[in-house]
């Protein structure tokens, strides 16, 4: 327990160290924010909800407001980097008519031009400094914007596409981490005024920007369109192989923007859930400036996590290959994976679908919201559109929405002023006059000054400095730090520590071959097996493919101690790199051979010409015996791809073990994750649905 607490304290401290990557115009913090944050989030999600790790990390953030402030500043800096540093814009202004006196309405630092009573969506454009280029009157000054590649073009030319994707993913990671923290409630330190109140204001503004992004029409949102209309399987492979690196970076931006916006919906719901604790200025920001109730409506009417697409199915009839198409429904699950749902299950509420409904429940039933939310005909008509979606099937899954239905029924008979002629508030100290004052997002402007937010020359300097100091020195293929991050962070969650205590009754256990090893007596076998491991060479053989080989390197900074009947064992996570072979999908009946290489002992090698007794240990199992389905026919000219893997037949993860305790050996554990789609290679009939994703090595400890 003390070891977990110590590791947690180090991880949380690293988040504060790596905060605000743009505060000094760039630097190593921009890239180093990713491993610190992702290691924390990986610890939270590796064992599911309710683990001790989750309690440690969340409590560490709840107890220290400075860490939370650093986390939010990192989030805003990463947003700036994604939106401005990769592809910055050059703005040119052109005046169509003679200059005349204009009245500009400044709301939270954003210049607004046009009529005040334009649709309330205009108010939702408030974002702490973004200019509104949509001008309602052609006589006003028009703005033309041209997009320059910025840092992205240099990253693509230098081969830094993967590093860019990791940095972009850090923003999604940070939002997810904040969601876990705010699930416990708004931290008390942020409610005591001062800088904590400014941090909450920045979070409200950030969530509003993400909700607007998700609710924007698909035609004008390429990130959402990419998710809703994916390429068919027959074209996807060619596209991935032929796309330029610059397009690869663009695709990473689209995917990251979408995933970040989806993750922010849960954070928005937690803010709405604790609306009674917010001060008047924050409440006004949430209800009047950003209009959170109306921002939730597009997420219900046109859910961004549901799509309908056409898939191709291949069949064989009279020696001819027939390709048929079929329309299917898919929903995004809690792991950000698209899963097919049948028509009969479309009304089953997913976790993502429930978030906007729960946010609306708190926004429409909380007393403080009812007293402060100004109603007019426009807002009333928008809210009334929700009534048709509250049906019996929804109420069975979320009974609290009965209160929302009752609120909407009362609203239907309530008289409210017409749009643009004031609002109706049962009780509020707000004014309906033409004077509108709003707080400035000081945290965001502290990272990048307002005058530089749309300054192309400023972002050119940022991009140039980051290029000179970080990216020009290394490519993805030579970036050792990138390999470490990929193996430590994105390898997935670990499996149950207790598996090393098994003798192989539940998992296929491997036989052991020891090079030059005499019969061990007493505890001597532990001494030789406890030496530091240099690497493990894993080879998978089977099918019509050439052998696939992996090199596993121990990460001694990520290990745990497990008690076994033979004494304590050290369980070490291994980094994985594929050294030979092609393809991701593993042959389900492949034979696994693992050669465990120990580090040489200089003293023993100098005194004797022979290697030490246990310098190499060979472990193997005859078959991985992964879940599969055998097809009745064999295609010889092409691979069958895009095959749906049913959860009841293909578990999300499978584990295989080489070596066991009874054999007094080291133990190698291999984890295989289910692929999103299966494949049957040409010349084979067995469906391949798993990829090698994790590895652990356990060795005895000598006191």
C-alpha positions as CSV (number, residue, x, y, z in Angstrom):
1,X,0.0,0.0,0.0
2,X,2.8,2.4,0.9
3,X,4.5,1.6,-2.5
4,X,1.3,2.6,-4.3
5,X,1.0,5.8,-2.4
6,X,4.6,6.7,-3.1
7,X,4.3,6.0,-6.9
8,X,1.1,8.0,-7.0
9,X,2.7,11.0,-5.3
10,X,5.5,11.0,-7.8
11,X,3.1,10.8,-10.8
12,X,0.9,13.6,-9.5
13,X,3.9,15.7,-8.8
14,X,5.1,15.2,-12.4
15,X,1.8,16.7,-13.7
16,X,2.5,20.0,-11.8
17,X,6.1,20.1,-13.1
18,X,5.0,19.8,-16.7
19,X,2.2,22.4,-16.7
20,X,1.7,25.3,-19.0
21,X,3.8,24.3,-22.0
22,X,3.2,27.6,-23.9
23,X,3.9,30.0,-21.1
24,X,7.4,30.5,-22.3
25,X,6.7,30.2,-25.9
26,X,7.4,26.5,-26.1
27,X,10.0,24.2,-24.7
28,X,10.4,20.6,-23.7
29,X,7.3,20.7,-21.5
30,X,5.1,20.6,-24.7
31,X,6.1,17.1,-25.3
32,X,6.8,15.9,-21.8
33,X,3.2,16.7,-20.7
34,X,2.0,13.5,-22.3
35,X,3.8,10.8,-20.3
36,X,3.2,12.5,-17.0
37,X,-0.5,12.8,-17.6
38,X,-1.0,9.5,-19.3
39,X,0.8,7.6,-16.6
40,X,-1.6,9.0,-14.0
41,X,-4.7,8.2,-16.1
42,X,-3.4,4.7,-16.9
43,X,-3.1,4.0,-13.2
44,X,-6.7,5.2,-12.7
45,X,-8.1,3.0,-15.5
46,X,-6.0,-0.1,-15.4
47,X,-8.0,-1.8,-12.7
48,X,-11.4,-0.3,-13.4
49,X,-13.4,2.0,-11.2
50,X,-13.1,2.0,-7.4
51,X,-9.4,0.9,-7.2
52,X,-7.0,2.2,-4.6
53,X,-5.0,3.9,-7.3
54,X,-8.0,6.0,-8.2
55,X,-8.5,7.0,-4.6
56,X,-4.9,8.0,-4.2
57,X,-4.7,10.1,-7.4
58,X,-8.0,11.8,-7.1
59,X,-7.4,12.7,-3.4
60,X,-4.0,14.0,-4.3
61,X,-5.6,16.5,-6.7
62,X,-8.5,17.4,-4.4
63,X,-6.0,18.3,-1.6
64,X,-3.9,20.6,-3.7
65,X,-5.4,23.5,-5.7
66,X,-2.1,24.3,-7.2
67,X,-2.0,20.9,-9.0
68,X,-5.5,21.5,-10.3
69,X,-4.6,24.9,-11.6
70,X,-1.5,23.5,-13.3
71,X,-3.7,20.8,-14.9
72,X,-6.2,23.3,-16.3
73,X,-3.4,25.5,-17.6
74,X,-1.9,22.5,-19.3
75,X,-5.2,21.8,-20.9
76,X,-5.6,25.3,-22.2
77,X,-2.1,25.4,-23.5
78,X,-2.6,22.2,-25.4
79,X,-5.8,23.6,-26.9
80,X,-3.9,26.6,-28.1
81,X,-1.2,24.4,-29.6
82,X,-3.7,22.3,-31.5
83,X,-5.7,25.2,-32.8
84,X,-3.0,27.8,-33.6
85,X,0.6,26.4,-33.6
86,X,0.0,23.5,-36.0
87,X,-2.0,25.4,-38.5
88,X,-2.0,29.1,-37.8
89,X,-4.1,31.6,-39.8
90,X,-3.2,34.8,-41.5
91,X,-5.9,37.5,-41.4
92,X,-6.4,40.3,-43.8
93,X,-9.1,42.9,-43.5
94,X,-10.8,44.6,-46.4
95,X,-13.3,47.5,-46.1
96,X,-16.2,47.5,-48.5
97,X,-17.6,51.0,-47.6
98,X,-16.5,54.1,-45.9
99,X,-15.7,53.8,-42.3
100,X,-18.6,54.6,-40.0
101,X,-19.2,54.6,-36.3
102,X,-20.0,51.1,-35.1
103,X,-20.9,49.7,-31.7
104,X,-19.0,46.6,-30.7
105,X,-20.2,44.4,-27.9
106,X,-17.3,42.9,-26.0
107,X,-18.1,39.7,-24.2
108,X,-15.3,37.9,-22.3
109,X,-12.7,39.4,-24.6
110,X,-14.5,38.5,-27.9
111,X,-15.4,41.2,-30.4
112,X,-19.0,40.9,-31.6
113,X,-20.4,42.6,-34.6
114,X,-24.0,42.4,-35.7
115,X,-27.4,42.7,-34.2
116,X,-27.9,41.8,-30.5
117,X,-31.0,39.8,-31.1
118,X,-29.4,37.4,-33.5
119,X,-30.0,33.8,-32.6
120,X,-28.8,32.8,-29.2
121,X,-26.2,30.7,-30.9
122,X,-24.2,33.9,-31.4
123,X,-23.8,34.2,-27.7
124,X,-22.3,30.7,-27.6
125,X,-19.4,31.9,-29.7
126,X,-17.9,33.5,-26.5
127,X,-14.5,31.8,-26.2
128,X,-12.1,34.1,-24.5
129,X,-10.7,36.0,-27.4
130,X,-11.9,34.3,-30.7
131,X,-13.1,36.8,-33.2
132,X,-16.5,36.2,-34.9
133,X,-15.9,36.3,-38.6
134,X,-19.6,35.7,-39.4
135,X,-20.7,39.3,-40.2
136,X,-24.5,39.8,-40.5
137,X,-24.2,43.1,-42.5
138,X,-22.3,43.2,-45.8
139,X,-21.5,46.9,-45.3
140,X,-19.3,46.1,-42.4
141,X,-15.6,45.3,-42.6
142,X,-15.1,41.9,-44.0
143,X,-12.3,39.5,-43.0
144,X,-10.5,37.0,-45.2
145,X,-8.5,34.3,-43.6
146,X,-5.9,32.1,-45.2
147,X,-4.6,29.0,-43.5
148,X,-0.8,28.3,-43.3
149,X,0.7,25.0,-42.5
150,X,2.6,26.4,-39.6
151,X,4.4,23.8,-37.5
152,X,2.5,20.9,-39.0
153,X,4.3,21.1,-42.4
154,X,7.7,20.9,-40.8
155,X,6.6,18.0,-38.5
156,X,5.3,16.1,-41.5
157,X,8.5,16.7,-43.5
158,X,10.7,15.6,-40.6
159,X,8.6,12.5,-39.8
160,X,7.2,13.6,-36.4
161,X,3.6,12.5,-37.1
162,X,3.4,10.0,-34.2
163,X,4.9,12.4,-31.8
164,X,2.3,14.9,-32.8
165,X,-0.5,12.4,-32.3
166,X,0.8,11.7,-28.7
167,X,0.9,15.4,-27.9
168,X,-2.7,15.9,-29.2
169,X,-3.8,12.9,-27.1
170,X,-2.5,14.6,-24.0
171,X,-5.5,17.1,-24.2
172,X,-8.0,14.2,-24.3
173,X,-6.1,12.6,-21.3
174,X,-6.3,15.8,-19.3
175,X,-10.0,16.2,-19.8
176,X,-10.6,12.6,-18.8
177,X,-8.5,13.1,-15.7
178,X,-10.4,16.3,-14.8
179,X,-13.6,14.3,-15.2
180,X,-12.5,11.7,-12.7
181,X,-11.6,14.5,-10.3
182,X,-14.8,16.4,-10.6
183,X,-16.8,13.2,-10.3
184,X,-16.1,13.6,-6.6
185,X,-17.5,17.1,-6.7
186,X,-16.0,20.5,-7.3
187,X,-12.8,20.7,-5.2
188,X,-13.3,22.9,-2.1
189,X,-10.2,24.9,-2.9
190,X,-11.7,26.1,-6.2
191,X,-14.8,27.4,-4.4
192,X,-13.0,29.6,-2.0
193,X,-12.5,32.5,-4.5
194,X,-9.3,33.9,-5.8
195,X,-7.4,31.9,-8.4
196,X,-9.7,28.9,-7.9
197,X,-12.7,30.8,-9.1
198,X,-10.7,31.9,-12.2
199,X,-9.9,28.2,-12.9
200,X,-13.6,27.2,-12.7
201,X,-14.4,30.1,-15.1
202,X,-11.8,28.7,-17.6
203,X,-13.2,25.2,-17.3
204,X,-16.8,26.5,-18.0
205,X,-15.5,28.4,-21.1
206,X,-13.5,25.4,-22.3
207,X,-16.5,23.0,-21.9
208,X,-18.7,25.5,-23.8
209,X,-16.3,25.6,-26.7
210,X,-16.2,21.8,-26.8
211,X,-20.0,21.5,-26.7
212,X,-20.4,24.0,-29.5
213,X,-17.9,21.9,-31.5
214,X,-19.9,18.7,-31.0
215,X,-23.2,20.4,-31.8
216,X,-22.1,22.1,-35.0
217,X,-23.5,20.7,-38.2
218,X,-21.7,17.8,-39.7
219,X,-21.3,19.6,-43.1
220,X,-19.1,22.3,-41.4
221,X,-17.3,20.0,-39.0
222,X,-14.7,17.7,-40.7
223,X,-13.8,16.0,-37.5
224,X,-17.4,15.0,-36.8
225,X,-17.9,14.0,-40.5
226,X,-14.8,11.8,-40.4
227,X,-16.4,9.9,-37.5
228,X,-19.9,9.7,-38.9
229,X,-18.8,8.7,-42.4
230,X,-15.7,6.5,-42.2
231,X,-14.1,5.1,-45.3
232,X,-15.3,1.6,-46.3
233,X,-12.9,-1.2,-45.4
234,X,-12.0,-1.7,-49.1
235,X,-10.7,1.8,-49.4
236,X,-9.3,2.4,-45.9
237,X,-6.1,0.3,-46.3
238,X,-5.1,2.1,-49.5
239,X,-5.8,5.4,-48.0
240,X,-3.7,4.8,-44.9
241,X,-0.8,3.5,-47.0
242,X,-0.9,6.4,-49.6
243,X,-1.8,9.4,-47.5
244,X,0.9,12.1,-47.1
245,X,2.2,12.7,-43.6
246,X,0.6,16.1,-43.5
247,X,-2.8,14.5,-44.0
248,X,-1.8,12.0,-41.3
249,X,-1.3,14.9,-38.9
250,X,-4.6,16.5,-40.0
251,X,-6.4,13.2,-39.3
252,X,-4.8,13.1,-35.9
253,X,-6.1,16.6,-35.2
254,X,-9.6,15.6,-36.3
255,X,-9.6,12.4,-34.2
256,X,-8.2,14.1,-31.1
257,X,-10.6,17.1,-31.4
258,X,-13.5,14.7,-31.5
259,X,-12.3,12.5,-28.6
260,X,-11.6,15.5,-26.5
261,X,-15.0,17.0,-27.1
262,X,-16.7,13.7,-26.3
263,X,-14.7,13.5,-23.0
264,X,-15.6,17.1,-22.1
265,X,-19.4,16.2,-22.1
266,X,-18.9,14.2,-18.9
267,X,-16.9,17.1,-17.3
268,X,-19.7,19.5,-18.3
269,X,-22.3,17.3,-16.7
270,X,-20.3,17.3,-13.4
271,X,-20.2,21.1,-13.5
272,X,-23.9,21.2,-14.0
273,X,-24.4,18.6,-11.2
274,X,-22.8,20.9,-8.7
275,X,-24.4,24.1,-10.0
276,X,-25.7,25.0,-6.5
277,X,-22.1,25.5,-5.3
278,X,-21.1,28.0,-8.1
279,X,-21.0,31.7,-7.4
280,X,-23.3,34.2,-9.2
281,X,-20.7,35.1,-11.8
282,X,-20.0,31.5,-12.7
283,X,-23.7,30.7,-12.7
284,X,-24.4,33.6,-15.1
285,X,-21.5,32.4,-17.3
286,X,-23.0,28.9,-17.5
287,X,-26.6,29.9,-18.0
288,X,-26.7,33.3,-19.8
289,X,-23.4,33.6,-21.6
290,X,-23.0,30.1,-22.8
291,X,-26.6,28.9,-22.4
292,X,-25.7,25.3,-21.4
293,X,-29.3,24.1,-21.5
294,X,-29.5,24.9,-25.2
295,X,-26.0,23.5,-25.9
296,X,-27.2,20.1,-24.7
297,X,-30.1,20.0,-27.2
298,X,-28.1,19.2,-30.4
299,X,-26.3,16.4,-28.5
300,X,-29.8,14.8,-28.1
301,X,-31.3,15.6,-31.4
302,X,-28.2,14.7,-33.5
303,X,-26.1,12.6,-31.2
304,X,-22.4,12.8,-32.3
305,X,-21.8,9.3,-30.8
306,X,-24.3,7.5,-33.1
307,X,-23.9,6.8,-36.7
308,X,-25.4,4.8,-39.6
309,X,-23.1,3.5,-42.3
310,X,-23.0,1.1,-45.1
311,X,-20.7,-1.9,-44.9
312,X,-19.6,-4.4,-47.5
313,X,-20.0,-8.2,-47.2
314,X,-18.3,-10.7,-49.4
315,X,-19.8,-13.9,-50.4
316,X,-19.1,-16.7,-52.8
317,X,-21.6,-18.2,-55.2
318,X,-20.7,-20.6,-58.1
319,X,-17.1,-19.7,-57.8
320,X,-17.9,-16.0,-58.1
321,X,-17.3,-13.4,-55.4
322,X,-20.4,-11.4,-54.6
323,X,-20.1,-8.1,-52.7
324,X,-23.3,-7.0,-51.0
325,X,-23.9,-3.9,-48.9
326,X,-25.8,-3.5,-45.6
327,X,-26.8,-0.5,-43.5
328,X,-25.9,-0.8,-39.8
329,X,-26.2,1.3,-36.7
330,X,-23.2,1.9,-34.5
331,X,-22.7,3.6,-31.2
332,X,-19.6,4.8,-29.4
333,X,-19.0,2.9,-26.2
334,X,-17.3,4.1,-23.0
335,X,-13.9,2.9,-24.5
336,X,-14.3,5.2,-27.5
337,X,-14.9,2.3,-29.8
338,X,-17.7,2.1,-32.4
339,X,-19.9,-1.0,-31.7
340,X,-22.7,-2.2,-33.9
341,X,-26.1,-2.2,-32.4
342,X,-29.3,-3.8,-33.7
343,X,-32.4,-1.8,-34.4
344,X,-34.1,-3.2,-31.4
345,X,-31.3,-1.9,-29.1
346,X,-31.2,1.6,-30.4
347,X,-33.3,2.9,-27.5
348,X,-30.9,1.3,-25.0
349,X,-29.1,4.3,-23.4
350,X,-25.3,4.3,-23.5
351,X,-23.1,6.1,-20.9
352,X,-22.4,8.9,-23.4
353,X,-26.1,9.3,-24.3
354,X,-27.0,9.7,-20.7
355,X,-24.6,12.6,-20.0
356,X,-26.5,15.4,-21.7
357,X,-29.8,14.2,-20.2
358,X,-28.3,14.2,-16.7
359,X,-26.9,17.7,-17.2
360,X,-30.3,18.9,-18.4
361,X,-31.9,17.4,-15.3
362,X,-29.7,19.5,-13.0
363,X,-30.1,22.6,-15.1
364,X,-33.9,22.5,-15.3
365,X,-34.7,21.2,-11.8
366,X,-32.1,23.0,-9.6
367,X,-33.8,25.9,-7.8
368,X,-30.9,28.3,-8.4
369,X,-31.1,27.6,-12.1
370,X,-34.8,28.1,-12.3
371,X,-34.4,31.5,-10.6
372,X,-31.5,32.7,-12.7
373,X,-32.2,31.3,-16.2
374,X,-33.9,33.9,-18.3
375,X,-36.7,32.6,-20.6
376,X,-38.1,34.0,-23.8
377,X,-39.9,32.5,-26.8
378,X,-36.7,31.4,-28.5
379,X,-35.3,29.5,-25.5
380,X,-38.8,28.1,-24.7
381,X,-39.2,26.8,-28.3
382,X,-35.8,25.1,-28.2
383,X,-36.4,23.5,-24.8
384,X,-39.8,22.2,-25.9
385,X,-38.2,20.2,-28.7
386,X,-36.9,17.9,-26.0
387,X,-40.3,16.7,-24.9
388,X,-40.8,14.2,-27.7
389,X,-37.6,12.4,-26.7
390,X,-38.8,11.7,-23.1
391,X,-40.7,8.5,-23.7
392,X,-41.4,5.4,-21.6
393,X,-38.3,3.5,-22.7
394,X,-36.1,6.5,-21.7
395,X,-37.8,7.0,-18.3
396,X,-37.3,3.3,-17.5
397,X,-33.6,3.8,-17.8
398,X,-33.4,7.3,-16.3
399,X,-36.4,7.8,-14.0
400,X,-35.1,11.2,-12.9
401,X,-36.1,12.6,-16.3
402,X,-39.7,12.5,-15.1
403,X,-38.9,15.8,-13.4
404,X,-37.6,17.2,-16.6
405,X,-40.8,16.1,-18.4
406,X,-42.8,17.9,-15.7
407,X,-40.7,21.0,-16.1
408,X,-41.3,21.0,-19.8
409,X,-45.1,20.5,-19.4
410,X,-45.2,23.5,-17.0
411,X,-43.1,25.5,-19.5
412,X,-45.5,24.8,-22.3
413,X,-48.2,26.9,-20.6
414,X,-45.9,29.6,-19.2
415,X,-46.1,33.0,-20.9
416,X,-42.7,34.4,-21.7
417,X,-41.6,37.6,-23.6
418,X,-40.9,37.4,-27.4
419,X,-37.3,37.1,-28.4
420,X,-35.3,40.3,-28.2
421,X,-37.7,41.9,-25.8
422,X,-36.2,40.9,-22.5
423,X,-36.5,37.6,-20.6
424,X,-38.6,36.1,-17.9
425,X,-37.0,35.3,-14.6
426,X,-39.0,34.2,-11.5
427,X,-36.4,35.7,-9.2
428,X,-33.1,37.1,-10.2
429,X,-30.8,40.0,-9.4
430,X,-29.7,40.2,-13.0
431,X,-30.5,43.1,-15.2
432,X,-32.3,42.9,-18.5
433,X,-30.9,46.3,-19.7
434,X,-28.6,46.7,-22.7
435,X,-25.5,46.9,-20.5
436,X,-23.7,43.6,-20.5
437,X,-20.6,43.0,-18.4
438,X,-18.6,39.7,-18.3
439,X,-15.5,38.6,-16.6
440,X,-12.3,38.0,-18.6
441,X,-10.8,34.6,-18.7
442,X,-7.6,35.6,-17.0
443,X,-6.1,32.1,-16.8
444,X,-6.4,31.8,-20.6
445,X,-5.0,35.2,-21.2
446,X,-2.1,34.5,-18.9
447,X,-1.0,31.7,-21.2
448,X,-1.5,33.7,-24.4
449,X,-2.3,37.4,-24.3
450,X,-5.5,38.4,-26.0
451,X,-3.8,40.5,-28.6
452,X,-1.7,37.5,-29.7
453,X,-4.5,34.9,-29.9
454,X,-5.1,35.7,-33.6
455,X,-1.7,37.1,-34.4
456,X,-0.1,34.9,-37.1
457,X,3.3,36.3,-36.5
458,X,3.2,35.4,-32.8
459,X,2.3,31.8,-33.6
460,X,5.0,31.7,-36.3
461,X,7.5,32.6,-33.6
462,X,6.1,29.9,-31.3
463,X,6.3,27.3,-34.1
464,X,9.8,28.3,-35.0
465,X,11.0,28.1,-31.4
466,X,9.4,24.7,-30.8
467,X,10.9,23.4,-34.1
468,X,14.4,24.6,-33.2
469,X,14.4,23.4,-29.6
470,X,12.4,20.1,-29.8
471,X,11.3,18.6,-33.1
472,X,14.2,19.2,-35.5
473,X,16.5,17.0,-33.5
474,X,14.7,13.8,-33.7
475,X,12.2,11.8,-35.9
476,X,9.7,9.2,-34.9
477,X,12.0,6.4,-36.0
478,X,14.9,7.6,-33.9
479,X,12.9,8.9,-30.9
480,X,13.8,6.7,-27.9
481,X,11.6,8.7,-25.6
482,X,8.7,8.2,-27.9
483,X,9.2,4.4,-27.8
484,X,9.2,4.5,-24.0
485,X,6.0,6.5,-23.9
486,X,4.3,4.1,-26.4
487,X,5.3,1.0,-24.4
488,X,4.6,2.4,-21.0
489,X,1.4,4.4,-21.6
490,X,-0.4,3.0,-24.6
491,X,0.2,-0.7,-24.0
492,X,-3.0,-0.9,-22.1
493,X,-3.9,-2.0,-18.6
494,X,-2.2,-4.8,-16.7
495,X,-3.8,-8.1,-15.8
496,X,-4.4,-9.5,-12.3
497,X,-1.3,-9.9,-10.3
498,X,-2.6,-13.2,-8.9
499,X,-2.1,-15.0,-12.3
500,X,1.6,-15.8,-11.4
501,X,0.3,-17.9,-8.5
502,X,-1.4,-20.2,-11.0
503,X,0.2,-23.4,-12.1
504,X,-1.4,-23.3,-15.4
505,X,-4.7,-25.0,-14.8
506,X,-6.8,-22.1,-16.2
507,X,-4.3,-20.7,-18.7
508,X,-2.1,-22.7,-21.1
509,X,1.1,-23.0,-19.2
510,X,4.4,-23.4,-21.1
511,X,7.1,-26.0,-20.7
512,X,10.5,-24.9,-19.7
513,X,13.9,-25.7,-21.2
514,X,17.0,-24.5,-19.2
515,X,20.3,-24.2,-21.0
516,X,23.1,-26.0,-19.1
517,X,21.1,-26.1,-15.8
518,X,21.8,-28.8,-13.2
519,X,19.1,-29.9,-10.8
520,X,18.6,-27.1,-8.3
521,X,18.7,-27.7,-4.6
522,X,17.2,-25.7,-1.8
523,X,16.9,-22.0,-2.8
524,X,19.8,-22.0,-5.3
525,X,17.4,-21.8,-8.2
526,X,16.2,-18.4,-7.0
527,X,19.6,-16.9,-7.0
528,X,20.2,-17.5,-10.7
529,X,16.7,-16.5,-11.7
530,X,16.7,-13.3,-9.7
531,X,19.5,-11.7,-11.8
532,X,18.5,-8.6,-13.9
533,X,16.9,-9.6,-17.2
534,X,18.3,-8.0,-20.4
535,X,15.5,-8.8,-22.8
536,X,13.0,-11.5,-23.8
537,X,12.9,-12.5,-27.5
538,X,9.4,-13.8,-28.3
539,X,8.6,-15.6,-31.6
540,X,5.1,-16.6,-32.8
541,X,5.0,-19.4,-35.4
542,X,2.0,-20.8,-37.3
543,X,-0.3,-20.5,-40.2
544,X,1.1,-19.6,-43.7
545,X,2.9,-16.6,-42.4
546,X,6.6,-16.1,-41.7
547,X,7.4,-16.1,-38.0
548,X,6.6,-12.9,-36.1
549,X,9.3,-11.8,-33.6
550,X,9.1,-9.3,-30.8
551,X,11.7,-7.9,-28.4
552,X,10.5,-7.4,-24.9
553,X,12.5,-5.0,-22.7
554,X,11.9,-4.9,-18.9
555,X,10.8,-1.6,-17.3
556,X,12.1,-2.0,-13.7
557,X,10.4,1.4,-12.8
558,X,7.0,-0.3,-13.4
559,X,7.0,-3.4,-11.3
560,X,5.1,-4.8,-8.3
561,X,5.8,-7.4,-5.7
562,X,3.6,-10.5,-5.5
563,X,3.5,-13.1,-2.8
564,X,3.5,-16.7,-4.0
565,X,3.8,-20.2,-2.4
566,X,7.5,-20.1,-3.3
567,X,8.1,-16.7,-1.9
568,X,7.9,-13.1,-3.3
569,X,8.1,-12.6,-7.0
570,X,8.9,-9.3,-8.8
571,X,6.4,-8.7,-11.6
572,X,7.8,-6.4,-14.3
573,X,6.0,-4.7,-17.2
574,X,7.8,-5.2,-20.5
575,X,8.0,-2.8,-23.4
576,X,7.2,-4.3,-26.8
577,X,8.7,-3.7,-30.2
578,X,8.1,-5.9,-33.3
579,X,11.4,-6.8,-34.9
580,X,10.3,-9.1,-37.8
581,X,7.1,-10.2,-39.5
582,X,4.1,-8.3,-40.9
583,X,0.6,-7.7,-39.8
584,X,-1.1,-7.0,-36.5
585,X,-3.5,-9.9,-36.3
586,X,-2.1,-12.9,-34.6
587,X,-2.6,-16.5,-35.9
588,X,-4.9,-18.0,-33.2
589,X,-3.1,-21.3,-33.0
590,X,0.4,-19.9,-33.1
591,X,3.2,-21.6,-31.2
592,X,4.9,-19.2,-28.8
593,X,8.7,-19.4,-28.0
594,X,10.3,-17.0,-25.5
595,X,14.0,-16.8,-24.9
596,X,14.7,-15.0,-21.6
597,X,18.2,-13.4,-21.7
598,X,19.7,-12.4,-18.4
599,X,22.4,-9.8,-18.0
600,X,25.9,-11.2,-17.9
601,X,27.7,-11.2,-14.6
602,X,31.2,-9.7,-15.3
603,X,32.8,-11.4,-12.3
604,X,31.6,-14.9,-13.4
605,X,32.4,-14.4,-17.0
606,X,36.0,-13.3,-16.2
607,X,36.7,-16.3,-14.1
608,X,35.3,-18.9,-16.5
609,X,35.1,-19.1,-20.2
610,X,31.5,-20.5,-20.0
611,X,28.4,-18.5,-19.6
612,X,26.5,-18.6,-16.3
613,X,24.1,-21.4,-15.7
614,X,20.9,-19.5,-16.4
615,X,22.0,-16.9,-18.9
616,X,19.2,-18.0,-21.3
617,X,16.0,-19.7,-20.4
618,X,13.6,-21.0,-23.1
619,X,9.9,-21.1,-22.5
620,X,7.2,-22.2,-25.0
621,X,3.6,-23.3,-25.4
622,X,2.4,-25.3,-28.4
623,X,-0.6,-23.2,-29.2
624,X,-2.0,-19.8,-28.1
625,X,-5.5,-21.2,-28.5
626,X,-7.0,-17.8,-29.0
627,X,-10.7,-17.5,-29.8
628,X,-11.5,-17.9,-33.5
629,X,-14.1,-19.0,-36.0
630,X,-13.3,-21.3,-38.9
631,X,-14.8,-20.3,-42.3
632,X,-16.1,-23.1,-44.6
633,X,-14.4,-21.6,-47.7
634,X,-10.9,-20.5,-48.3
635,X,-10.1,-17.4,-50.4
636,X,-6.8,-17.6,-52.2
637,X,-6.6,-14.3,-54.0
638,X,-7.5,-11.7,-51.4
639,X,-7.8,-11.2,-47.6
640,X,-11.2,-10.9,-46.0
641,X,-11.2,-7.9,-43.8
642,X,-13.7,-5.8,-41.7
643,X,-15.3,-8.9,-40.1
644,X,-17.4,-8.1,-37.0
645,X,-16.1,-9.8,-33.8
646,X,-19.0,-10.7,-31.5
647,X,-18.3,-10.0,-27.8
648,X,-19.8,-13.3,-26.7
649,X,-17.3,-15.2,-28.9
650,X,-14.3,-12.9,-28.6
651,X,-13.5,-11.6,-25.1
652,X,-11.9,-8.1,-25.0
653,X,-8.7,-9.5,-23.7
654,X,-7.0,-12.9,-23.5
655,X,-3.9,-13.9,-21.5
656,X,-1.4,-16.7,-22.0
657,X,1.4,-17.8,-19.7
658,X,4.8,-19.3,-20.4
659,X,6.4,-21.1,-17.5
660,X,5.0,-21.8,-14.0
661,X,5.9,-21.8,-10.4
662,X,5.9,-25.6,-10.0
663,X,8.7,-25.7,-12.6
664,X,10.7,-23.2,-10.5
665,X,11.0,-20.9,-13.5
666,X,10.5,-17.3,-14.5
667,X,7.0,-16.6,-15.8
668,X,6.2,-14.7,-18.9
669,X,2.6,-13.5,-19.4
670,X,1.3,-12.4,-22.8
671,X,-1.8,-10.2,-23.2
672,X,-3.8,-10.1,-26.4
673,X,-6.4,-7.5,-27.1
674,X,-9.4,-7.9,-29.4
675,X,-9.2,-6.0,-32.7
676,X,-12.0,-3.7,-33.8
677,X,-12.5,-5.8,-36.9
678,X,-11.3,-9.3,-37.7
679,X,-9.5,-10.6,-40.8
680,X,-9.0,-13.9,-42.6
681,X,-5.8,-13.9,-44.7
682,X,-5.8,-15.3,-48.2
683,X,-5.2,-19.1,-48.1
684,X,-6.5,-19.5,-44.6
685,X,-9.9,-20.3,-43.1
686,X,-9.3,-19.2,-39.5
687,X,-10.6,-15.7,-38.4
688,X,-7.9,-13.6,-36.7
689,X,-9.3,-11.3,-34.1
690,X,-6.4,-10.5,-31.6
691,X,-3.2,-8.5,-31.5
692,X,-0.3,-8.8,-29.1
693,X,-0.6,-5.8,-26.8
694,X,1.0,-6.5,-23.3
695,X,3.7,-8.6,-21.6
696,X,4.8,-9.1,-18.0
697,X,7.8,-11.1,-16.6
698,X,7.9,-12.4,-13.1
699,X,11.1,-13.6,-11.3
700,X,11.9,-14.6,-7.8
701,X,13.3,-12.2,-5.2
702,X,16.3,-13.2,-3.1
703,X,16.5,-11.5,0.3
